[in-house]
Amino acid sequence: MISGWEISANALNTISVLLAGRNSSYTWITGIVGCLLFVYVYFGAKLYADVTLQIFFIVTSIVGWRNWLHSSTGTQLPIQRSSSSLIIAVVLMGASVTLGYGWLLHRFTDAFAPFLDSIILAFSVIAQFLLMGRRIETWYCWLLVNSIAVPLYCRRGLFLTALLYAAFWINAIVSLFHWRKLMKMSQESRVQSPRSEESYA
């Protein structure tokens, strides 16, 4: 049964994504309200790791909103690949948080699927930080998160949220290929630039 709270939370988060695409600072306030509603929805579904994740998004949205309103103009951060050492560290960190937080939920709460829920928590946080650094590996993290979230939310009756995450899964695929294309174009441009300068010498 889809509740009005779930519908409102998804609607606000969808609006937040659309506003972000239009480069509007109102993306942050709609995202904050949407996450607050999801805290209520996930708590009722006993998905406590997701409650924690929404609190994380609320805090980072407040910081993002402040940065957007008070940031200085600078050069655009290029799309980049993470080093092998960073990828290994990210995987180990995600696995550690998943096992540790999953055990805590399993031991001390009545959480449903605590370890799967903790994967969503751990790798959503990692994906958020990778996205802040404009690293292409963020989309691999979101693919993992969405692949687990869709069936998990269906099992808890959060069908609208599951549908939204299925759309996010498709978006992650499209974004991954788009970022690869942009990164390749940027690399080719940097290679051709010195040759252009030599032709004018």
C-alpha positions in Angstrom: 0.0 0.0 0.0 1.5 3.3 -1.1 1.1 6.0 1.5 0.7 9.7 1.0 4.0 10.2 2.8 5.9 8.1 0.3 4.2 9.8 -2.6 5.1 13.3 -1.2 8.7 12.2 -0.4 9.3 10.9 -4.0 7.6 13.9 -5.5 9.8 16.4 -3.6 12.9 14.4 -4.5 12.0 14.3 -8.1 11.4 18.1 -8.1 14.8 18.5 -6.4 16.5 16.5 -9.2 14.7 18.7 -11.8 15.7 21.9 -10.1 19.3 20.7 -9.8 19.3 20.2 -13.6 18.2 23.8 -14.0 21.0 24.9 -11.6 18.5 26.3 -9.1 19.5 26.7 -5.5 15.9 25.7 -4.6 17.0 22.1 -5.3 18.5 22.0 -1.8 15.4 23.0 0.2 13.1 20.6 -1.7 15.7 17.9 -1.3 15.9 18.5 2.5 12.1 18.4 2.9 11.9 15.2 0.7 14.6 13.5 2.9 12.8 14.5 6.1 9.7 12.8 4.8 11.7 9.7 3.8 13.0 9.6 7.4 9.4 9.1 8.5 8.7 6.5 5.7 11.8 4.4 6.3 11.4 4.5 10.1 7.9 3.0 9.7 9.3 0.3 7.4 12.1 -0.5 9.9 14.8 0.4 7.4 17.0 2.2 10.0 20.1 2.3 7.9 18.1 4.2 5.3 16.9 6.6 8.1 20.6 7.3 8.9 21.3 7.8 5.2 18.6 10.4 4.8 19.9 12.3 7.8 23.3 12.3 6.0 21.7 13.7 2.9 19.9 16.4 4.9 23.2 17.5 6.4 25.1 17.5 3.1 22.2 19.3 1.4 22.4 22.1 4.0 26.2 22.4 3.4 25.5 22.3 -0.4 22.8 25.0 -0.2 25.2 27.2 1.8 28.1 26.6 -0.7 25.8 27.4 -3.7 24.7 30.7 -2.1 28.2 31.8 -1.0 30.6 30.1 -3.3 33.2 32.0 -5.4 33.6 31.6 -9.1 36.3 29.1 -10.1 37.4 26.6 -12.8 35.2 23.6 -13.4 36.4 20.4 -11.8 37.1 17.9 -14.7 35.7 14.3 -14.7 38.4 12.0 -13.5 39.2 8.4 -12.7 40.2 7.3 -9.2 43.5 5.7 -8.6 43.7 2.0 -7.9 44.7 2.6 -4.3 41.6 4.9 -3.8 39.3 2.3 -5.4 40.7 -0.4 -3.1 40.3 1.9 -0.1 36.7 2.7 -1.1 35.8 -1.0 -1.5 37.4 -1.9 1.9 35.7 1.0 3.6 32.3 0.1 2.1 32.6 -3.5 3.1 33.7 -2.6 6.7 30.8 -0.2 7.2 28.4 -2.7 5.7 29.6 -5.5 8.1 29.9 -3.3 11.1 26.6 -1.4 10.8 24.8 -4.4 9.6 25.9 -6.4 12.7 24.7 -3.6 14.9 21.3 -3.5 13.3 21.0 -7.3 13.4 22.1 -7.4 17.1 20.3 -4.5 18.6 17.3 -3.7 16.4 14.4 -5.4 14.6 15.7 -4.2 11.3 14.6 -5.9 8.1 17.5 -7.2 6.0 20.1 -5.3 8.0 23.1 -6.2 5.9 21.4 -5.3 2.5 20.1 -2.1 4.1 23.7 -1.3 5.3 25.1 -1.8 1.8 22.7 0.9 0.6 23.9 3.1 3.4 27.6 2.6 3.0 27.9 2.9 -0.8 25.4 5.7 -1.1 27.7 7.8 1.2 30.7 6.7 -0.8 29.0 7.6 -4.1 28.1 11.0 -2.7 31.7 11.8 -1.9 32.9 10.4 -5.2 30.3 12.6 -7.0 31.6 15.7 -5.0 35.0 14.9 -6.5 33.5 14.4 -10.0 34.9 10.9 -10.1 33.4 8.5 -12.7 33.3 5.6 -10.2 30.4 7.3 -8.5 28.1 5.7 -11.1 29.3 2.2 -10.3 28.4 2.8 -6.7 25.0 4.1 -7.6 24.4 1.1 -9.8 25.2 -1.2 -6.9 23.0 0.8 -4.5 20.0 0.8 -6.9 20.4 -2.8 -7.8 19.9 -3.7 -4.2 17.4 -1.0 -3.3 14.8 -1.9 -5.9 14.0 -5.5 -4.8 14.5 -4.6 -1.1 11.9 -1.8 -1.2 9.5 -4.0 -3.2 9.7 -6.6 -0.4 8.8 -3.8 2.2 5.9 -2.6 0.1 7.5 0.7 -0.9 6.6 0.2 -4.6 6.7 3.8 -5.6 10.2 4.3 -4.1 11.3 1.0 -5.8 10.1 2.4 -9.1 12.0 5.6 -8.5 15.2 3.7 -7.8 14.7 1.7 -10.9 14.6 5.0 -12.8 17.8 6.0 -10.9 19.4 2.7 -12.1 18.7 3.6 -15.7 19.9 7.1 -15.1 23.2 5.7 -13.6 23.8 3.7 -16.8 23.1 6.6 -19.1 25.3 8.9 -16.9 28.2 6.5 -16.8 28.3 6.3 -20.6 27.9 10.1 -20.9 30.7 10.8 -18.4 33.0 8.4 -20.2 32.3 10.3 -23.5 32.9 13.7 -21.9 36.1 12.4 -20.2 37.4 11.0 -23.5 36.6 14.3 -25.3 38.4 16.3 -22.5 41.5 14.0 -22.8 41.6 14.3 -26.6 41.3 18.1 -26.3 44.3 18.3 -23.9 46.3 16.1 -26.3 45.5 18.3 -29.3 46.1 21.6 -27.5 49.9 21.5 -27.5 49.9 20.7 -31.2 47.7 23.7 -31.9 50.1 25.9 -30.0 53.1 24.5 -32.0 51.4 25.4 -35.3 51.2 29.0 -34.3 54.9 29.1 -33.3 
